[in-house]
């Protein structure tokens, strides 16, 4: 683990210390968790489905015939 120095306002740090006491933890643990949460929500690379490439899953199980109504099956909403 890397040791760093961070400058924060006294009220903010005091709030972390008070909350840490209430939950019986160290303020440094809470700050590490806050940094990790920020990293996950703002810094980790996220891709849109629009940017993804299709994956090959092999061929069809059986050939599609003229009698197959795939579009009809997809659009059929028999939940009425």
C-alpha positions in Angstrom: 0.0 0.0 0.0 1.3 3.5 -0.9 1.4 6.2 1.7 0.2 9.6 0.5 -0.4 13.0 1.9 -3.8 14.7 1.1 -4.8 18.2 2.2 -8.4 18.5 3.2 -10.2 21.2 5.2 -10.4 20.7 8.9 -14.2 20.4 9.0 -14.2 17.6 6.4 -11.5 15.7 8.2 -13.2 16.1 11.5 -16.4 14.8 10.0 -14.5 11.7 8.8 -13.0 11.2 12.3 -16.3 11.5 14.1 -18.0 9.1 11.8 -15.1 6.7 12.1 -15.4 6.7 15.9 -19.2 6.0 15.6 -18.6 3.0 13.4 -15.5 1.8 15.3 -13.2 2.2 12.3 -10.2 4.4 11.3 -10.7 7.5 9.3 -8.0 6.3 6.9 -10.1 3.2 6.1 -13.1 5.4 5.3 -11.0 7.6 3.1 -9.6 4.6 1.2 -13.1 3.3 0.7 -14.2 6.7 -0.6 -11.3 6.8 -3.0 -12.1 3.3 -4.3 -15.8 4.2 -4.7 -14.8 7.3 -6.7 -12.4 5.3 -8.8 -15.1 2.7 -9.6 -17.8 5.3 -10.5 -15.7 7.9 -12.3 -12.4 6.4 -13.5 -12.9 2.8 -14.5 -13.3 2.4 -18.2 -16.9 1.7 -19.2 -17.9 0.9 -22.7 -21.2 1.3 -24.4 -22.9 -1.6 -26.1 -22.5 0.5 -29.3 -18.7 0.2 -28.9 -18.8 -3.6 -28.4 -18.0 -6.0 -31.2 -20.3 -9.0 -31.7 -19.0 -12.4 -30.4 -19.2 -15.4 -32.6 -21.3 -18.2 -30.9 -21.1 -20.6 -33.8 -23.7 -21.4 -36.5 -27.4 -22.0 -36.3 -28.7 -25.1 -34.7 -30.7 -25.9 -37.9 -31.2 -24.0 -41.1 -34.0 -21.4 -41.3 -36.8 -22.4 -43.6 -39.5 -20.3 -45.3 -42.0 -21.7 -42.8 -40.0 -20.3 -39.8 -41.6 -17.1 -38.6 -38.8 -15.7 -36.4 -40.0 -12.1 -36.7 -43.5 -13.1 -35.8 -42.2 -14.9 -32.7 -40.1 -11.9 -31.6 -43.0 -9.5 -32.1 -45.8 -11.7 -30.7 -46.9 -10.3 -27.4 -49.4 -12.8 -26.0 -49.3 -11.2 -22.5 -52.6 -9.4 -23.2 
